[in-house]
Amino acid sequence: MRNSTKMMILIGIVLISTALYLFHGLNGSYDYALPRRAIKVLAMALTGVAIAYSTVIFQTITHNKILTPSVMGLDSLYMLIQTIIYYFFGSMSILVINKNYNFAISVIAMIVFALLLYKFLFKAGKRPVYFLLLVGIILGTFMGSITTFLQVLIDPNEFTSLQNKMFASFNNVNGDLVWLALVIIILTVVYGWRNISELDVLSLGRDNAINLGVDYDKIVKTMLVLSSILIATSTALVGPITFFGLIVANLSYQFFNTYKHTTLIIGASLMSLVALIGGQWVVERIFTFDTTLSVIINFIGGIYFIYLLLKESRTS
């Protein structure tokens, strides 16, 4: 089957999933329910595209299909920020109640963290990407330890409220934040799309890319920054989804079987929309909110991660 045909099939499934989520069970309450469902669909679309795009380019840069941008410690930083806010200011703080402030603080902190990390570790191009990943893992573990320590000391009532921040949720998405995230993600994706052809060459490896005329260090730094902006925005909007990027990126590699990043990124984004919109419909209509979508994704993603590790060990 040609990739164009596969793409059309995915688009059809996305449209069906979207229509099912938007219109199933409305029972005439169009004025109230439909706009709220539309905002949630838009939030899921933005999250799916941001995670899929950032994961594919991150795995191309690292030449490793089991790594995701969360390995840089951004998810750990997000949870540390939320824990500090709840620990020092409480759940009734303006930083918690006003989601605009919380979103701005989270996004700015994660982007600044990523920029500082890249600045200090990429001086004169002397630091390899894997050194950057190692430092990111160490910092992520360190921030995770501080987060756990503060959560042990926090008031139990505050911790109950904080738990809502630990998992991604599309049920209480702020409409104003969705439109702000839309602007950020569109600008980031459009800017990064200019270098999409260089990513095809980058997948051949550093030496081959340099020999073919690609400014390797510049492209890597640019793509890492763009990836961090996308992950920071999606995480601040709905919360962390650890394994989601790993699932959709690897499914896109297997389904399309091509090196062209245009196809891989669009395909991974469409798969993200199917998984998020269809999965949220299942959570709401079948499980009746007894669980959350992020819990299901992390469970499936953990199993898929183990499968990929076993698969890599057999081929190596």
Steps between C-alpha positions, in 0.01 A plus 500: 500500500634843407575753774256747349222242534600427858491871573149532361386207714640669810333830409169315462539337842584839655187655349283212621650516851451876514139483382426217746646696791333829406148379423445172685256538786433873455122453538424849374736690734698648212543850644649374826683175424625544144726805559655331805561180310651700212749666738599161638548362147719798413704446817546132413600590144758753618641258756515215250673704228747655745601168653517314167704772327744545788550127555574420134758779465650416841545134405654604167753720678591233756480211247307305760137392465437431869585849627250785539548869584385428856843344558633858518319540831222737387222284648691483830547877497128553440410283799763673713355842413146389586615338825690813606195716429273275707756457779585868553182677386221242534217389274313831549791705367446722197770293330269198521160661458604716206594246233650771279767576761566131556530435127736794447726405792519135391573573133758772569679293764523191278620694195759695702621174655542342157676806356746517790566129472576526128707816545736350756527156342535601137789745531707503183333178392721296731221319679339199331125457511526197726684706761205739492260210548703366793494838675127530428431161658707588808327837544160339445573240769624772735188713451282191540664430837439855621138477382446176691660648814273807491192287432575296812505819709201667339161520668285196403217724379740698282648176367155378398458815291855467364426149373288650223819649355684166490305363207389653175132597495282646225189537715570846641698663224495880510373642170726809516807281548402284203503800267834620641646151460363492143701810410820370662478155341412628152789749501742234626392235250506743206847623596633147537341383175758703306765246604293189437716391206816531711350251745489240222875547458560513876361148531808378310725598790720795593792431263282429198284805569805728523647352182172571321515866598271514802595734785462219750556685829270788406216270391534286812490801732203652316302178503573434867372847590187455287441158654530649849253779419243251369534264797494789748182641344314169481604399853397835649168480313379153603773339712769237438440195278821303534481224239264652245767633264681167509186316387391724211851559364589131483161407358556761229843349417349153468183603317657723234847343475667808351782737584311814395420706807211675330314170486620378841404817689160538334432129549601509867283809551196329346558194717518732801161648412346155465646384832409812698156578358392136469654416837325789673168387354563151641589647841185713512245267339619149586701542822274791612797695638609213728853553370693762305639484150857563617487194727394280207767652272775456759395138561500416129813708444689320775421163344596630154825641639593158640414345163729746319784429743465124448480551124817713499684243712417224252619699198822622664 
